[in-house]
Amino acid sequence: MRPMVTEPACLKCHDAKGYRVGDVRGGISVSVPLAPIQAIARRQETLIGVRHLALALFGLGFVAVAGGRLLRADRQRAAAAEGLRRERETLRLLYEGNPDAVAVIGRDYRVIYANHRVEEVCGMPLDGLRGKTCHGGILNLAAPCEGCPIEAVFREGRPAGRASSPPWPLSITRLMAASISACAA
């Protein structure tokens, strides 16, 4: 309830009754039933709560699905890495166990891998040979040799035949060329 105070405008009509400015002449109150407003507020709070819960569940679902995919991809990557490691070890054992001189050469004629027999034949340490060109490191030539079997391998995409009189030392009995575009230096 609020007091109703006499103001100068009230005296125009009520001056005859003896009212003075500032007198409290009554009170005004307004009654509004709150039950319908509270019911509307509860419905809105419920809707907001349901929406927040749905959003939280959607977010958790997204995290679960994305996390599952990441874990699956990580397991696949780890399995692929382990497979690659095993393959590399198998190749290393095959190369190292081979009695012939075996070198893996990239498209740019650089030695990617060579076994110890190449080191014995060339007289150059493997660490010094890797990364050098095959014609420079193995054959001690300034440019690829004429009739280069490695050039034929890359050009034809299959093993190349042996030249009748190769320009490389006869003690190098086998020279393997591999097109390893991802590893070629």
Number of C-alpha atoms within 10 A of each C-alpha: 9 9 12 13 14 17 14 12 10 13 15 9 9 13 13 8 8 7 17 16 13 11 12 13 11 11 10 8 8 7 6 8 8 9 9 10 11 11 11 12 12 12 12 12 12 12 12 12 12 12 12 12 12 12 12 12 12 12 12 12 12 12 12 12 12 12 12 12 12 12 12 12 12 12 12 12 12 12 12 12 12 12 12 12 12 12 12 12 12 12 12 15 12 13 20 16 12 13 14 18 22 23 25 21 26 24 19 14 21 21 25 21 18 23 21 19 21 25 18 14 15 19 12 13 13 19 11 10 22 19 18 18 22 26 18 16 21 22 17 12 14 10 12 16 16 10 13 16 20 24 18 15 18 16 11 10 11 11 14 17 9 12 11 6 8 13 13 15 11 10 13 18 12 14 18 15 24 19 16 13 10 7 9 16 16
